[in-house]
Amino acid sequence: ARAGMTYVPKKCGVCFQPPSIILIYRDDSKDKSRQRIMPVRNFSKFSDCSLAAEQLKNNPRHKAYLEGVSLRQLQKMYGLLKGHLGGESLAESLEKLRQEETIDPEEDMNKLDDKELAKRKNIMDELFEKNRKKKDDPDFIYDIEVEFPQDEQLESCGWDMESGEEI
């Protein structure tokens, strides 16, 4: 890729036959939308999706095009491909991905190993970024003031009461 070219990803998808990752992007230098097909080789139902995604993202032939695509997104595409190779239907693979993307509020994250905890944190960060209001958003409001009703009886919490007990 030549210096100064900018590729803005629009959609990322997977093709099962032949196995490939497809990127629809906008080439700002030519003001055109284009499609890039990246063949997936040496990948099976036993392959590591994270490793495959990292290798694709760092591949010199595709690096410039995939700069704006998150590693997480590529991992999802490889996850769908892996499910297909393992005999799952697309619906089953999508449901499995959806479950992996969902945070269980009852789950005790203190009991997770570092890898699983990092995965949950990435999901939460992604969700935060998706829902965050930015200055450029049309419905962005700076310095929101909210009045809370004082009519009802305020509940007290046990932890904020003064007690004679020393901790």
C-alpha positions as CSV (number, residue, x, y, z in Angstrom):
1,A,0.0,0.0,0.0
2,R,1.3,3.5,-0.9
3,A,1.9,6.0,1.8
4,G,-1.0,8.4,2.4
5,M,-3.7,6.0,1.3
6,T,-6.5,5.6,3.8
7,Y,-8.9,2.7,3.9
8,V,-12.0,3.0,6.0
9,P,-13.6,-0.4,6.7
10,K,-17.4,-0.5,6.2
11,K,-18.3,-4.2,6.6
12,C,-16.4,-7.3,7.4
13,G,-17.7,-10.8,6.6
14,V,-16.8,-14.4,6.1
15,C,-17.2,-16.6,3.0
16,F,-17.4,-20.4,3.6
17,Q,-16.6,-21.5,0.1
18,P,-13.8,-20.9,-0.6
19,P,-12.8,-20.0,3.0
20,S,-12.1,-16.3,3.1
21,I,-12.5,-13.1,5.1
22,I,-14.1,-10.3,3.1
23,L,-13.7,-6.6,3.7
24,I,-15.8,-3.9,2.2
25,Y,-13.9,-0.6,2.6
26,R,-13.8,2.9,1.3
27,D,-10.7,4.1,-0.5
28,D,-10.6,7.8,0.4
29,S,-7.9,8.6,-2.2
30,K,-10.2,7.4,-5.0
31,D,-13.5,8.1,-3.2
32,K,-14.8,4.6,-4.0
33,S,-16.1,1.6,-2.1
34,R,-14.1,-1.6,-2.8
35,Q,-14.1,-5.2,-1.7
36,R,-11.0,-7.1,-0.6
37,I,-11.1,-10.9,-0.4
38,M,-8.5,-12.4,1.9
39,P,-8.2,-16.2,1.4
40,V,-8.0,-18.3,4.6
41,R,-5.5,-21.1,4.3
42,N,-4.3,-23.7,6.7
43,F,-7.3,-23.2,9.0
44,S,-9.3,-26.1,10.5
45,K,-11.9,-26.7,13.1
46,F,-9.0,-27.2,15.6
47,S,-7.3,-23.9,14.8
48,D,-6.9,-21.0,17.3
49,C,-9.1,-18.1,16.1
50,S,-7.2,-15.5,18.1
51,L,-3.9,-16.5,16.6
52,A,-5.3,-16.7,13.0
53,A,-6.9,-13.2,13.5
54,E,-3.5,-11.7,14.7
55,Q,-1.7,-13.3,11.8
56,L,-4.1,-11.9,9.3
57,K,-4.1,-8.4,10.8
58,N,-0.3,-8.4,10.8
59,N,0.0,-9.8,7.3
60,P,2.0,-7.2,5.2
61,R,-0.4,-7.7,2.2
62,H,-3.5,-6.9,4.2
63,K,-2.3,-4.8,7.2
64,A,-3.2,-1.4,5.7
65,Y,-6.7,-2.5,4.9
66,L,-7.3,-4.1,8.3
67,E,-6.0,-1.2,10.4
68,G,-9.5,0.0,11.2
69,V,-10.9,-3.5,11.9
70,S,-10.7,-4.6,15.5
71,L,-8.9,-7.9,16.3
72,R,-12.1,-8.9,18.1
73,Q,-14.1,-8.6,14.8
74,L,-11.6,-10.8,13.0
75,Q,-11.7,-13.3,15.8
76,K,-15.5,-13.5,15.3
77,M,-15.2,-14.1,11.6
78,Y,-12.7,-16.9,12.3
79,G,-15.1,-18.2,14.9
80,L,-17.9,-18.5,12.3
81,L,-15.6,-20.2,9.9
82,K,-14.4,-22.6,12.6
83,G,-18.0,-23.5,13.5
84,H,-18.8,-24.1,9.8
85,L,-15.8,-26.4,9.5
86,G,-17.0,-28.2,12.7
87,G,-20.4,-28.9,11.1
88,E,-22.4,-26.2,12.9
89,S,-25.1,-24.3,11.1
90,L,-24.6,-20.5,10.8
91,A,-27.4,-20.0,13.4
92,E,-25.7,-22.2,15.9
93,S,-22.3,-20.4,15.4
94,L,-24.0,-17.0,15.7
95,E,-25.8,-18.1,18.9
96,K,-22.5,-19.4,20.4
97,L,-20.8,-16.1,19.6
98,R,-23.7,-14.2,21.1
99,Q,-23.4,-16.2,24.3
100,E,-19.6,-15.5,24.4
101,E,-20.3,-11.8,24.0
102,T,-22.8,-11.6,26.9
103,I,-21.6,-10.8,30.4
104,D,-23.4,-12.6,33.1
105,P,-24.0,-10.1,36.0
106,E,-24.1,-12.9,38.5
107,E,-20.7,-14.4,37.5
108,D,-17.9,-14.0,40.1
109,M,-15.1,-12.6,38.0
110,N,-12.6,-13.0,40.9
111,K,-12.7,-16.8,40.1
112,L,-11.7,-16.4,36.4
113,D,-8.2,-17.0,35.1
114,D,-6.3,-14.1,33.5
115,K,-7.3,-15.1,29.9
116,E,-11.0,-15.3,30.7
117,L,-10.9,-12.1,32.7
118,A,-9.2,-10.2,29.8
119,K,-11.9,-11.6,27.5
120,R,-14.7,-10.2,29.7
121,K,-12.9,-6.8,30.0
122,N,-12.6,-6.6,26.3
123,I,-16.3,-7.3,25.9
124,M,-17.1,-4.6,28.5
125,D,-14.8,-2.1,26.8
126,E,-16.3,-2.7,23.4
127,L,-19.8,-2.3,24.8
128,F,-18.8,0.9,26.6
129,E,-17.4,2.4,23.4
130,K,-20.4,1.4,21.4
131,N,-22.8,3.1,23.9
132,R,-20.6,6.1,24.7
133,K,-21.8,9.5,23.6
134,K,-19.2,11.5,21.8
135,K,-19.0,15.2,21.2
136,D,-19.8,14.7,17.5
137,D,-22.9,12.7,18.1
138,P,-26.1,14.6,17.2
139,D,-27.8,13.8,20.6
140,F,-24.7,14.8,22.6
141,I,-25.5,17.1,25.5
142,Y,-22.8,18.8,27.5
143,D,-23.2,19.2,31.3
144,I,-26.5,17.5,31.9
145,E,-28.1,18.4,35.2
146,V,-30.6,16.0,36.7
147,E,-33.0,16.8,39.6
148,F,-33.6,13.8,41.8
149,P,-37.0,13.7,43.6
150,Q,-36.8,14.2,47.4
151,D,-40.4,13.4,48.2
152,E,-40.0,9.8,49.0
153,Q,-38.2,8.5,52.1
154,L,-34.5,8.1,51.6
155,E,-33.2,4.6,52.2
156,S,-30.2,4.3,54.4
157,C,-27.5,1.7,53.7
158,G,-26.0,-0.4,56.4
159,W,-22.4,0.5,55.4
160,D,-22.8,4.2,55.7
161,M,-24.1,4.2,59.3
162,E,-21.7,5.2,62.1
163,S,-21.0,2.2,64.2
164,G,-18.8,1.5,67.2
165,E,-17.2,-1.4,65.5
166,E,-13.6,-1.1,64.3
167,I,-12.6,-2.8,61.1
